[in-house]
């Protein structure tokens, strides 16, 4: 049977050298390797012609293939250090697999076990319908950062005094990167060096998004995963 092309490729960047959580991308998360959740959500969404894991690790590659992703190359060590940006890794993967002519590329982080296929579908519909160049999955802040304090020699003061007397409901609404996924319009992405003007967002429910950087984050994400399964 002829398989319809979807004009989108998913790339999951998963290097081996995590500092704060050893082997973070493949650590056990509720009984399965953490990366497996991102792979399986990508598969479930049915949005992608290919699901590629970019890694420098043979071990991560084997686990990724087991759960349904492709690993057509091993990433070079110089693109797997603490200073290499995500955009560089995605561009490298596009060049390696020759997908420059595919209209859209997703980057889904291997540490996003709480997102759902519906999130990917809704975000994809938005970037296509509104013709944006980039879409970032975001979260709202628990409290507005415009009223932040700065610390100076054990004393605090307002970072921005102009907002000191403002009521929280009168402050500008701000959002932040959720650390879950991005969608790029490929031709624009391969050219831009900074965030394009035509950048939009897809806001994710806080119960389905934790930026996992340390063991505390990992435990909280596991709690939310179990909570969401119980709730549904």
Secondary structure as UniProt FT lines:
FT   STRAND          8..13
FT   TURN            22..23
FT   HELIX           24..26
FT   STRAND          28..29
FT   TURN            30..31
FT   STRAND          32..33
FT   HELIX           34..45
FT   STRAND          50..55
FT   HELIX           58..66
FT   TURN            67..68
FT   HELIX           77..79
FT   TURN            82..83
FT   HELIX           86..97
FT   TURN            100..101
FT   STRAND          104..108
FT   TURN            110..111
FT   TURN            113..114
FT   HELIX           117..130
FT   STRAND          134..140
FT   HELIX           145..147
FT   STRAND          149..152
FT   TURN            153..154
FT   STRAND          155..158
FT   HELIX           161..163
FT   TURN            164..165
FT   HELIX           168..170
FT   STRAND          175..185
FT   HELIX           186..189
FT   TURN            190..191
FT   STRAND          199..203
FT   HELIX           206..208
FT   HELIX           215..231
//
